[in-house]
Amino acid sequence: GRGTKTASLTLNRATDTTRQPGSTFKVITAFAPALDTCGATLGSVYYDAPFTVGTKTFKNWYKQGYLGYSSIRDGIIYSMNIVAVRTMMETVSPQLGVEYAKNFGITTLTDTDMNAATALGGITNGVTNLELTAAYANIANSGTYIKPKFYTRILDHDGNVLLDNTAPESHTVLKETTAWLLTDAMKDVMTQAYFGSSMAQAGKSGTTTKNRDALFAGFTPYYTCVVWGGYDDNAVQNSGQTTYPKKIWKAVMSRIHEDLPYADFEKPDGIVTATVCKESGKLAIDGVCTNDPRGNMAYTEYFAAGTAPTDYCDHHILANICADSGQLAGANCPNTYATGVYVIGGSANTEDAPYLLTEEALANT
């Protein structure tokens, strides 16, 4: 807490206060189970457009509109609300998301949290910073959860052991490959929070409605740290002034890593690569996915062995478009037509819109 100290041994905001975790929960309740159990990959694509569940229409936090086809990797890097919610509702299920969160060590969830908003950290009771930190430490620890502890042993004045807390309480939450894949995506998040070292770093930010809570959860091969910031009375924080958790994280982690030798996150056996298309998450087609009007959409992605795609991109098409009708050129089209790469299956209210080949054009082939 800030301000004048008025008493000792009062509120411990790390262990006693429960607050909304915001986007830090996307990894725990949506993306982790999707990769670990449900057959999704970092390349799996979900459509970023307004998405309604029941009476609630979910939107993104950013104002530049909707991006169209977007991968789970992009969902982590850019903290995309729609990608997280669609992953939860179309692949994972709220029930499984809550089950994973509990396995991550989150004890504050209830049956009322089995809904789409849990993918974004909109939960009934919030979480403690301690439990959120332990959850991220689980990812850093190759998928093994270790219960936090504050003492190892208590001795009497003669040195006899009264309480022994040295044996760790642990269990497996994620496959090693899942933990590494999540870590690899979160390495791409590190910008403002990155501290001046070549040390490998990974993390995820989070904010809640009207910036009432601002968080940064991050880790290295040595330490995990989660910083929460906000008012005790849940008051609104000024927009644009919620980057300080990243600055605190950076300052703390920089100091505790002084003189530590370089370390990277060790890639486990069972990780493979494939060249996929950003628009579909499937194998890229040379000359098609590589010639999207916006640039080359083919890239190399990591996969757990056995999960790499075997089908080719179905969101791009190389087509001849008749200049007179604007539709696919058929036998009756004049000689004037243009050949290009187009996107299929998208909608008009996203960044895919200028490159779409409409359903009407496809139907008239």
Salt bridges, closest charged atoms under 4 A:
GLU90 OE2 - ARG86 NE 2.85
ASP158 OD1 - HIS157 NE2 3.38
ASP184 OD2 - ARG73 NH2 2.71
ASP188 OD2 - ARG73 NH1 2.89
ASP213 OD1 - ARG19 NE 2.80
ASP232 OD2 - ARG13 NH2 2.62
ASP264 OD1 - LYS187 NZ 3.64
GLU279 OE2 - ARG294 NH2 3.67
ASP292 OD1 - ARG294 NE 2.96
ASP292 OD2 - HIS316 NE2 2.69
GLU301 OE1 - ARG73 NH2 2.68
ASP314 OD2 - LYS282 NZ 2.85
ASP314 OD1 - HIS315 NE2 3.66
ASP352 OD1 - ARG294 NH1 2.80
